[in-house]
């Protein structure tokens, strides 16, 4: 009896050790399987199924397409929304930023450096005076010596208008230099030192962009990357539609849902009253983030018409329904932005760029 007990003891020990070893292996295998399961869930592959060439039926097999998601937007809606602005791109060597609140003109060059020039803008407190107003403008005329038809043929040197009759220039003498960079003192134009505006006159071409604002603009200007070109030749209406589309998306919180259109702005199409830049205070603190819901397309089982021909059914040429669908698709592609006239008026039209008219001084 004793001998039998001793002989059976090693078998029980081996069995316990085997069970413990098996349990330990399962504990190690479980996290591995969990990782594989999670990894598979985040890396779902798209179906690469394609109909065989032998299938001559006109049935279109629909496959679910995964949407393109801007993952940077998913990091933090607040972080990206705070500094969002509608960026207008230029391919020129420089653009001008008129800070009305600072009485300074920033000349931004493509090579990265910026030159700051002192100016004196319009003062509405003067007789027939007009304050300088925000907007996106472009220089549309250049004249080395312009005689003011409104102010007794006053000499305006290196005159470059950008907002109707308002432009950059200098005056005879230096008596007005004390106001430059300090306070508005002109009747509307942007006064500068003669030596500064002379250089600016030489560097700026007609069509150079001018962004005028008081520090809270919803639109900014930036240089387009080297080699970037518009995908096609845009009309003036195209530019207006894209400008309205971009700014409305930001101001209405849809920046990540309706990504902006990237294009180089042609200064020649900017109206003389400018384009509305609105205020950054109108941009919401948080933009809506894209949300996608999985959808599935069910395709009915169909017979191959090449094998089973149905009598009385004509298959030559497109049907009336298919022709209507083609026409609708073409119409949608020509108006893919869907910008309304009201949106253009709200986000492009610049009512503050319109200036009052004052009759010339009577002699």
KOLLUMZA-527034 format. One record per residue: x, y, z of N, C-alpha, C in turn. Coordinates in steps of 0.1 Angstrom, whole numbers, plus 5000, padded with zeros to 4 digits. Example, Ala and Ser with C-alpha at 12.3 -4.5 7.8 and 13.67 -1.06 7.14 Angstrom:
# KOLLUMZA-527034
513249435078512349555078513249675078 512849785071513749895071512950005079 
END
This chain:
# KOLLUMZA-527034
500849885000500050005000500950125000 501950135008502850245009503550264996 503950154989504650164977503850224966 502550184966501650234956501450384957 501350434969501250574972502450654967 503650604970504850674966504950674950 504550564944504650564929503650664922 502550684929501550774922501850924925 502650954934502951094938503651174926 504651114920505251194909504351224897 503351134895502451164884501551284887 501151294900500251414903501051534902 502351534906503151654905503451694891 503651604882503851634868502551694862 501451644866500151694861499951834865 500251864878500052004883500952104876 502252064874503152144867502752174853 502252074846501752094832500552184832 499652174842498552264842498952404845 499852424854500352564857501052624845 501852544838502552594826501552624815 500552544813499452574803498752704807 498452724820497752844824498552974822 499852954824500853074822500853104807 500853004799500953034784499753104780 498553064785497353134781497253274786 497853304797497953444802498853524793 499853474788500753544778500053564765 499353454761498653464747497553554747 496853574758495653664758495953804754 496953874760497254014755497654024741 498353914736498753914722497553914713 496653824716495353814708494553944709 494554004721493854134722494454244713 495754244713496454354705496154324690 496154194686495854164672494454204668 493554184677492154214675491954364674 492554444683492454594682493154644670 494254594666494954634654494154614642 493554494641492654464630491554554629 490954604640489854694640490154834635 491454874637491855004632492455004618 492654894613493254884599492354804590 491154834590490254764581490654794566 490754694559491154704545489954724536 490254814526489154834516489054714507 487854694502487654584493488254604480 489054514475489654534462488954454451 487754404454486954324445486654404433 486854344421486454404408485754304400 484754344393484054254385484954194374 484654064371485454004361485154054347 486154044338486054094325484954024317 484653894321483653814314482253864317 482153944328480753994331480454104322 479554084313479154184303477854254307 477354234319476154304323476454444326 475454534326475654674329475454714343 475454604352475354634366476554684372 476454804378477654864385477754814399 478854754403478954714416479454824425 478754864435479054974444479854924456 480954994458481754954470481755074479 481755044492481855144502483255214503 483255344501484555414502484655484515 485855454521486055524534486355674531 485755764539485955904537487355944541 487856054535489156114539488856204551 489556174562489356254574490556334577 490456464581491556544585491856514599 492756414602493056374615493656484624 494256584618494756694626493556764633 492456764626491256834632490756754644 490956624644490456544655491256564668 492456624667493256634679492656724689 492356844685491756944694491057044685 489657054686488957154678489257294683 489457304696489657434702491057494697 492057404697493357454694493457504680 492857434670492957474657491957594653 490857604661489857704657490257844662 491057854672491457994677492158084667 493058024659493858104650493458084635 492258034633491958014619491658144612 492158154600491858274591491658224577 490958294569490958264555492158324548 492958234543494258274537494058304522 494458424517494458454503495958454499 496158374488497558354484497958444472 499158494472499658574461500958514456 501258524443502458474437503458584434 503158704439504058824436505158824446 506158914444507358924452507058994466 505959064467505659134479504159154480 503659184492502259234495502359324506 501359414507501359524517500259504527 500659524540499659514551499559654558 498459714557498259844563497559834576 498359854587497759844600497259984604 495960004602495360134605495460174620 495360064629495460094643496860124648 497860094640499260124644499860234636 499160274625499760384616501060334610 501060214606502260154600501860074588 502860064579502659984567503759874567 503359754567504259634567504359594552 505659594547505859544534506459404535 505659304532506159164533506759114520 507959064521508659014509508658864508 508758814497508758664495509958594501 511058664502512258604508512158594523 511058644529510858624544511058754552 511658854547511858974555510759074553 510559154563509459254564510059394567 509559484559510059624561508859704567 509059784577508059864584508160004581 507160074575507160214571506060284579 506460404583505460494591504560564581 503260564585502260634576501360714585 500560794578499460864585498160854576 497160794582495960754574494860864575 493760834570492660934569492060964582 491661094584491061134597489661194593 488661124598487261164595486861294602 487661334612487361464619487661584611 488461574600488761684592487661724582 487561844578486661884568486861804555 485761734551485861644539486761524542 487061494554487961384558487261254558 487961144555487461014554488460924562 487960844571488860754578489260634569 490460584571490860464563490060344568 489760254559488860144562489360014558 488959904566489559774563489059714550 489759624545489359554533490659494526 490359404517491459344508491359414495 492459494492492459574480493659534471 493759604460494959584451495259724445 496559754443496859874436496459864421 495659964417495159954403495660074394 496560154399496960264391498260324398 499160374389500360434394500660564387 501060674394501360794388502360874396 503560904390504660974398504161104404 503461184396502961314401501461324398 500661324408499261344406498761474413 497961544405497361674410495961644415 495661674428494361644434493361734428 492261674422491161754417490261794428 490361744439489461784450490061884460 491461884461492061974470493062074463 492462154455493262264449494562224442 494462114434495562064427496762044435 496561994448497661964456498561854450 499861864451500761764445500861644454 500661534447500761404454501761314447 502961294453504061234447503961074448 504261004438504260864437502960804442 501960854436500560824439500160674435 499660594444499260454441497960434447 496860454441495460434447495160284447 494460244458494060104459492560094464 492060204470490660204474489960324468 489460304456488860414449489860524447 489660644453490660754452491760754462 491660664472492560664483493760574479 494960634482496160564478497360614487 498460544484499760584491500360704483 500960794490501660904483502360994493 503161084489503861184497503361324493 503761424501503461564498504661644497 504561764492505661854491506061894505 507361904507507861944521507861824530 508161864543508261754553507461794566 506661894565505861944576504961834582 504461744574503561644579504261524585 505561514584506361394589506061364604 505861474611505661454626504461364629 503461354620502261274623502461134618 503461104610503660964605503960864617 503160764617503360664627502760704640 502060824641501560874653500060884653 499560944643498060974643497560994629 496260964626495760994613495661144611 496061194599496161334597495761374583 495461274574495161314560493661314558 493261354546491761364543491261224538 492161124538491760994533492860904528 493860964521494960894516495960854527 496860774523497960724532499160794529 499560894538500760974536501960904540 503060924533504360854536505460954534 506660914539507860994536508160974521 508661084515508961084501509960974497 510960954505511960854502511460714504 510460694513509860564515508960524503 508060614500507060584490507660584476 508760654474509560644461510060504459 510560444469511060304468509860204466 508860234474507660144473507060154459 507060274453506460294440507260204429 508560204431509360124422509159974424 508959924436508859784439507459724436 506459804437505059754436504559764421 503959664417503259664404501759684406 501159714395499659714395499159574398 498259564407497759434411498359384424 499359454430499859414443498759424453 498659324462497659314472497859404483 496859464488496859554500495859504510 496259464522495359424532495359524543 494259594544494059704554493159654565 493559674578492759624589493259694602 492459674612492759734625493159624636 493659514631494259414640493359294642 492059294637491159184639490559154626 491359094617490859054604490658904602 489558864596489258724594489958674581 490558764573491358724561492758774563 493658694558495058724558495658694544 496858744541497558714528498758634531 499158544522500358464524500858444510 502158404509502758374496502458234492 502158214480501858074475503258004474 503257874476504557804475505057814461 506357804460507057814447506557704438 506157734426505757644416504257614417 503557664427502057634428501357724418 500457664411499657734401498157694402 497257784398495857744399495657634389 494657544393494357434384493757464371 493257584370492657634357492657784357 492257844346492057984346490658024351 490658094362489458134368488858264363 487558274363486858394359486658474372 486258604370485958684382484958624391 483958564385482858504393483458384401 484358314395485058194402485758244414 486458354413487158414425486258454436 485158524432484158564442483558444449 483258344441482658224447483558154457 484858144454485758084462486058164475 486158294473486358384485485158374495 483958374489482758354498482758224504 483058114497483057984502483957964513 485258014512486257994522485858064535 485558194534485258264546483958224553 482958194545481758144551481958014559 482757924554483057804561483657824574 484557924575485257944588484258014597 483558124593482758194601481458114606 481158014599479957934602480357804609 481657784612482157674619482257544611 482357554598482457434589483857424583 484857474589486257474582486657334580 486457244589486957104588486057024579 484757064578483756994570483857034555 484057164553484257224540485557284539 486657204536487957254536488157364526 489057464528489157584519489757544506 489357624496489957604483491257684482 492257624477493557694476493757754462 494057884461494157944448494958074450 495658114439496358234438495458344434 495358454442494458564439494958654429 494158684419494558784409494058914413 494959004416494659144420493859224411 493959184398493159264387491659244389 491159144395489759114396489159174409 490059224418489559284430488859414427 487559434431486959564429487659684436 487459804430488159914436487659954450 486459894454485959914468486459804477 487259714471487859604479486959484482 487559394489486759274493486659274508 485559234513485259234528486259134535 486859184545487759094553487059054566 485959124570485259104582486159104594 485659044605486459054618486658914623 487858894629488158764635487258734647 486658834652485658814663484458734659 484158734646483058664641483358514639 484558464640484958324639484658254652 483858154652483558084664484758014671 484658004684485757944692486057804688 484957734684485157594680484557564667 485257484658484657444645484057304647 483057284639482457144639483457044633 483456924639484356824634483556724626 484256664616483556574607483156444615 481956404612481456274618480956184607 481356064607480955974596480255854602 479255814595478455694599478655584588 478955464592479155364583477855334575 477955314562476855274554477155154545 476155084542476354964534475454964522 475954924511475154914499474754774496 473454744494472954614491472754604476 473354504470473254484456472454354454 471354364447470554244444471254144435 470854024437471353914428470753944414 471553934404471053954391471553844381 470753824371471153724361471953794350 472753714344473653774333472753784321 472553904316471653924305472253864292 473553834292474053774280473653634278 473253574289472753434289471253424289 470653514295469153514296468653644290 468153634278467653754271466153764273 465753884278464353904280463653964268 462653904263461953954251461254084254 461254174244460554304245461254404252 462554384256463354484263464454534254 464554664251465554714243466754764251 467954724248469054764256470054854248 469654894236470454984228470355134233 471455194237471455334240471055354255 471355474260471055504274469555534276 469055504288467655534290467455674294 466155714294465855854298466355894312 466255794321466655814335468155834335 468855754328470355774328470755904322 470155944311470456074305470156194315 469156184323468756284333469856284344 470356164348471356154358472656214353 473056194341474256254335474156404335 472956454331472856604331472956664345 472356594354472356644368473856644373 474556544370475956534375476856644368 476556674355477356774349476956914355 475756934358475257054364475957074378 475956964385476556974399478057004398 478756944388480156974387480457114383 479557184376479757324372479457414383 478757374394478457454405478657374418 479857324419480157234430480257304443 480557434443480657504456479357544462 478357554453476957584458476857714466 477657824462477657944469476458034464 475658084473474458164469474858314468 474058384461474258534460474258604473 473458554483473458614496474858584503 475358474501476658444508477758534502 477758554489478758634483478558784488 477358824489477158964494477658974508 477458874516477858884530479358874533 480058784525481458764528482458814518 481958874507482858934497482559084495 481359124493480959264491481459344502 482059454499482759544509482059674510 480959684518480259814518481059924525 481959894534482759994540483860054531 484059994519484960044510484460154501 483160174502482460274494482660414501 483160504493483560634499482560744495 482260834504481360954501482061044491 481261114483481861204473481761354479 482861424478482961564481483361644469 482561744466482861824454484161894456 484861924445486161994445485962134452 486962184458486962314465486662424454 485762514457485562624447486562734449 487162774439488162884439487463024439 
END
